[in-house]
């Protein structure tokens, strides 16, 4: 279980594999806000031979997001990029008292100001974390649904399921069908899917 917390408190995230996170809706990048329900195919593999990461394709088969960790798995610093290699999110893993948390920074803001606060933070649920409110909840289960992202009202924001062919054949547990609802910041959702992959040691 993990929780996602924002640093600007107008929204938040929580998970029941579970992760939680919070973030200000005003900090979303309008270039990545979906005007309709969108579906991506997420392959939890890097485009780089013998590399680690993930690649997301749209319904036309075009690459829209990618993560490349090259030959190092479970890296402490991961970059979510678009097809051209522009960094959309920098995700850092922090270790404290034997526990891990992940922080997400919009674009490559760390290069310009190392004191910039992260846009969101994901913690695995622990009793000592206190009762901070969350805007989102990340849920995972052993069933067909690999990941669900809910807002603080329990409404579904995005859902990833194991992808199946038209004949019902499972394509593999590392290929996901990611459906995002209208008005969602797709880059943020992909950043959270990336954190989920890191938590599950899939990249």
N, C-alpha and C positions, 0 to 999 in steps of 0.2 A: 504494500500500500504506500502511496506517495501523495503529497499535496503540492499544488502550484500556487505561489503567491506573487502578486504584482508589487512593484515598488511605487506605483501611482495607484492609490486605492479607489478605482471606480469599477473594477471587475476583478475576479479571482478564479483559480483552478485546483481541484482535489482528485485523487484516483483510488480505485479499489483493486487494482493489482496492488496498490492504488497510488496515484500521484496527484498532487494538487498544485495549482498555480494561480497567481493573480496578476491582472494587468489592466492598464487604463485603455479604454476603447479609443480614446483620442490619440493614442500613440500608435495605432495601427496604420500601416502604409496603404493608402487608397489604391495604389497600383495593383495590389494583390487581393482586394476585396471582391468577392464573387457576387455578380449580379443575378446569378441563377445557380441552381443546384449543380455542383460539379463532381465528376468522378475521375479519380486518378488511379493508375496501377502503380503500386509501390513495390519494387523489387529490392529486397534487403541484401543487395550485392553492389559492389563498386564497379564502375566502368573500367577501372584500372586493373589489369591482369594481376592476380594474387593480392589485390588490395582489399580493404574493408570499407564498408559504407553502405549507401543505398541510392537508388535512382528512381525518380517518379516520372511517369509518362501520362500525357493527356489522352483523350479518347481518339485522337488522330495518330497516336503512336509517337508523338514528339516528346523529347525530354524537356521537362520544365523545371525540375529541381534535382540536385545531386549532392551527395556527401562522399568525399574520398578521404579515407584515413591512410591510404597507401598500405604499407606492410605492417602497420601497428594496430592491434585490436584494443578496444577499451581505452582509447586515447583520452587524455585529460583536457584536450583542446580540440574541438571539432567545428568545422565550418559548413553551414548550409548555404549552397550556392545555386544560382540559376544556370542555364545551359552555357552562357558565356563566361562563367566563372566568377561573376559578381557575388561577393559575400553578402548574404541577406541576414544571417544570424551567426554570431560566434557563441558557441556553447562551451562553457567551462565546467569541469568537475572539481568540486571542492571537497576535501576530506577533513572532517572534524570529529575528534573523539571516536574514531573507528567507524563513523557513519559518513555517507556520501550525500551531496546535494549537487544539483546542476543549475547553473545560472545562464540565462540567455540574453545576449546583447544584440540590439538591432544593428544590422549592417556590420561594418568593421570599425565601429566607434572606438574600440580599444586602441586603435592605432593613433587616433587624434587626441584622446584624453583617457589615460588609464584610470582616472577617478570617476568616470561615467558610471552611473548605477545601472545594473542590469534591468531589462524590461520585465523579466519574470524569473522566478526561482522555483525549482521543483525539489521537494523533500520527500524521502520515504517516511511514511507516518511513524512517529515515535511519540511516546507518552509525554516526554519533556518538552515538546514543541509548543505546548500551550494551545489556546483556543482562538487562533487567528482565523478570520473569515476567509473563505475561498470564493473565487468567481467561477472557477471551472473544476470539474472532477474528472479524472482519468480512470476508467474502469477497464480491467481486463479479466478474461475468464478462460477456462479450459475448453469452452465450446467453440463454435464456428466464429464467433465475434472475437477478433484478436484485440480490439481496442475500441472503447466508446469515450467520447468527450462530451460532457454535459455542462451546461451553465449552472449558475447558482440557484436557478428555479427548477432544475431537473430536466430542462429541455435539451434535446439532442442537438449538438453542434456539428459533430463529425463522427463517422463510424468506419472502422477498418475491419474487413472480414477476409478470411482465407479465400483467395480467388479460385473460381471454378470455371471450367470450360462450358460452352453452351450445352454440352451433353451431361454436365454434372460431375466431370472428372476434376478432382482437386489437383491444382497445378504445383503444389508444394507449399509448405508452411512458411516459406520466405517470400511468397508473392501475395500481396494484399490488394484488395479492392477498397479504396478509400473514397467514401462519399461525404461531401461537405455541403452543408445547407447554405441557403441564400444569405448574403451579407457577412459571410465569414472571412476573416483574414487568412487566406490560404498559406501564406508564408509562416504565420504563427502556428497554424495547425501542423505544417510539416516540421517546424522546429520541435513541437511537442512529440510528434511521431519519432523524430530523431532521438529525443531523450528517452522515449519508451524503448527504442532499439538498444540504446546504450545500457539502460537498466537491465534489459534482458540478455545482455552480452551477445547481441546479434550483429554488432559491428565494432 
